Amino acid sequence: MAVSINQHRWRSWVLHFAIAGSAIAGIIAMQRLQLNKRSLWIENPQQAEQQETLRLDLLQKTPTFGFDNMIANWAFLNFLQYYGDDEARKQTGYSLSPQYFDLITQHDPRFVDSYLFLSGTLSYQLGEPTRSLEYLKRGTDALSPQNHPRAFTVWRYAALDQLLLLGDTPSAIHSLEMASKWANEVPDYREAGSIFQETANFLKTDPDSRLVRFQAWGSVYQQAEAMNDRQTQTRAKQEILNLGGVEKVDAQGRHFFAFSQPKKPPLTPSIPSK
């Protein structure tokens, strides 16, 4: 009986590794196709986009056999290549971005670094903050300060979408308070946690605060700069200027924005009644 049990276990292991090997081989094969399709993006971007759509659909339906993180990482690397192809994007736009992030957040909702690109691309380039928030929720449901020290950033991205694009101040306050709570649980980020809570408190007293919106668009501008996203930078800059921001240049030639409070009208002297 012991021999048959050992044989059964051995066969199970062999089967498991055979399946895993097939999955890895499939990923490698798709990666080779990805390398070969670069010329197609140049010659016929529309056809390349159609092929990429079918490939992502197939990948969404393919069993992962426990290699979810590998699939998510592979999808994110392919997204970066897609995102960075400026010439092709001028012709086809960024319409595949939701598919990439649906795939990434389903397979690895704890992939914190991907959410910067998710929020920036879906919300500010495609104008789909509701879908962005749907995918961000996968992150807030799966993450915690215990499993990732920067988990609080996902709440922060949600707050920006809610405040700036949806005008949902109560939800933005909740997201900021959650970002504060999570940041405060990590010693290195307690200062950020205090700032998030102060911002939430400010919004409670002044829901349409120009200062908070100025600071929020400033964060979007910085995020876009980190992503090399000129389109979103241009939009954020215009929003900042509309709120009364003033563009300045420091001694090192770096551009930044200062908040300009609206001037108060001069007091009209009261005329004493006779």
SVG drawing of the C-alpha trace seen along z (x, -y; Angstrom):
<svg xmlns="http://www.w3.org/2000/svg" viewBox="-29 -114 50 116">
<polyline fill="none" stroke="black" stroke-width="0.4" points="0.0,0.0 2.9,-2.4 4.4,-1.8 1.1,-2.6 0.7,-5.8 4.2,-6.9 3.6,-6.1 0.4,-8.1 2.2,-11.1 5.0,-10.8 2.6,-10.7 0.8,-13.8 4.0,-15.7 5.0,-14.7 1.5,-15.8 1.8,-19.1 5.2,-19.9 4.1,-18.8 1.2,-21.2 3.3,-24.0 5.9,-23.4 3.2,-23.6 2.0,-26.9 5.5,-28.3 6.2,-27.1 3.0,-28.9 4.1,-32.1 7.5,-31.9 5.9,-31.2 3.6,-34.3 6.6,-36.4 8.4,-35.4 5.3,-36.5 5.5,-39.7 9.1,-40.3 8.2,-39.5 5.2,-41.8 7.2,-45.0 7.5,-45.5 3.7,-45.0 3.1,-47.9 5.2,-50.1 3.7,-48.8 0.1,-48.4 -0.8,-49.6 -4.5,-48.9 -3.9,-45.2 -1.4,-44.9 -4.0,-46.3 -6.5,-43.7 -4.0,-40.9 -3.1,-42.2 -6.8,-42.3 -7.2,-38.6 -4.0,-37.7 -5.1,-39.4 -8.6,-37.8 -6.8,-34.4 -4.6,-35.1 -7.6,-36.1 -9.2,-32.7 -6.0,-30.5 -5.6,-28.6 -2.5,-29.8 -1.9,-26.7 -0.7,-28.8 1.5,-31.2 -0.7,-34.2 2.1,-36.6 4.1,-35.6 1.1,-36.3 0.6,-39.7 4.2,-40.6 4.4,-39.6 1.2,-41.5 2.6,-44.6 5.9,-44.5 3.9,-44.2 1.7,-47.1 4.9,-49.2 6.0,-48.4 2.6,-49.2 2.3,-52.4 5.8,-53.6 5.3,-53.2 4.4,-56.8 4.2,-56.5 1.7,-53.6 -0.3,-55.3 -0.8,-58.4 -2.6,-56.2 -4.5,-53.8 -4.7,-55.6 -4.6,-53.7 -7.8,-51.6 -6.2,-48.4 -5.1,-49.8 -8.3,-48.6 -7.7,-45.0 -4.1,-45.0 -5.2,-46.3 -8.2,-44.0 -5.7,-41.1 -3.1,-42.4 -5.4,-43.2 -7.2,-39.9 -4.1,-37.9 -2.1,-40.0 -4.2,-42.6 -1.2,-43.2 1.0,-44.5 1.2,-48.0 3.5,-49.5 1.1,-48.9 -1.6,-51.1 0.2,-54.3 -0.1,-53.5 -3.6,-52.1 -5.0,-55.3 -3.1,-57.7 -4.0,-55.9 -7.6,-54.9 -8.7,-58.0 -6.8,-60.9 -6.0,-59.7 -9.1,-57.6 -11.5,-59.5 -12.7,-56.3 -12.4,-57.0 -15.2,-54.6 -13.5,-51.7 -10.2,-52.8 -11.9,-52.8 -13.3,-49.3 -9.7,-48.0 -8.3,-50.0 -10.8,-48.3 -9.3,-45.0 -6.1,-46.4 -7.7,-47.8 -9.6,-44.5 -6.4,-42.4 -3.8,-44.7 -2.9,-45.8 0.0,-47.6 1.1,-44.2 1.5,-42.7 2.9,-45.8 4.3,-49.0 3.1,-51.2 -0.4,-49.7 -1.8,-53.1 -0.9,-54.6 -3.9,-52.7 -6.3,-54.6 -4.5,-57.8 -5.0,-57.2 -8.7,-56.4 -9.1,-59.7 -7.7,-61.7 -10.1,-60.1 -13.1,-60.6 -12.2,-64.3 -11.0,-65.6 -12.9,-63.6 -16.1,-62.4 -16.6,-65.3 -17.4,-62.7 -16.0,-64.5 -17.4,-62.2 -15.8,-59.2 -12.5,-61.1 -12.6,-61.9 -13.0,-58.2 -10.2,-57.2 -7.9,-59.8 -8.7,-58.6 -8.0,-55.0 -4.7,-56.1 -3.8,-57.9 -4.7,-54.9 -2.6,-52.5 0.4,-54.9 0.4,-55.4 0.9,-51.7 4.3,-51.9 6.9,-54.0 8.5,-55.3 5.2,-56.8 3.6,-58.3 4.4,-61.8 2.4,-61.1 -0.4,-59.6 -0.6,-62.9 -0.9,-64.9 -3.7,-62.6 -5.7,-63.1 -5.2,-66.8 -6.4,-67.0 -9.5,-64.9 -10.2,-67.2 -9.8,-70.3 -12.3,-68.8 -14.8,-68.2 -14.9,-71.9 -14.5,-73.1 -15.7,-70.5 -14.8,-72.6 -11.4,-73.8 -9.4,-75.3 -6.2,-74.7 -6.9,-70.9 -7.7,-70.7 -4.6,-72.6 -2.5,-70.2 -4.3,-67.2 -3.7,-68.3 -0.1,-68.9 0.1,-65.2 -1.4,-64.2 1.2,-66.4 4.0,-64.7 2.6,-61.2 2.4,-62.0 5.9,-63.3 7.1,-60.0 5.2,-58.1 6.5,-60.4 2.9,-61.1 2.9,-64.5 -0.8,-64.4 -1.8,-64.2 0.8,-66.7 -0.6,-69.2 -4.1,-68.7 -2.9,-68.8 -1.0,-72.0 -4.1,-73.7 -6.2,-72.6 -3.6,-74.0 -3.5,-77.4 -7.3,-77.5 -7.3,-77.2 -5.0,-80.1 -1.6,-78.3 1.4,-80.2 4.2,-78.4 7.7,-79.2 11.3,-78.0 13.8,-77.3 17.6,-77.9 18.1,-74.4 15.7,-75.2 13.0,-72.9 9.4,-74.0 7.0,-74.1 3.6,-75.6 2.8,-78.0 -0.7,-78.6 -2.0,-82.1 -4.8,-83.0 -7.5,-85.2 -7.2,-88.8 -9.8,-90.0 -11.8,-93.0 -10.9,-96.3 -13.2,-97.1 -15.7,-99.8 -15.5,-102.5 -18.7,-102.8 -20.5,-106.1 -21.6,-107.2 -25.3,-107.8 -26.4,-111.3"/>
</svg>
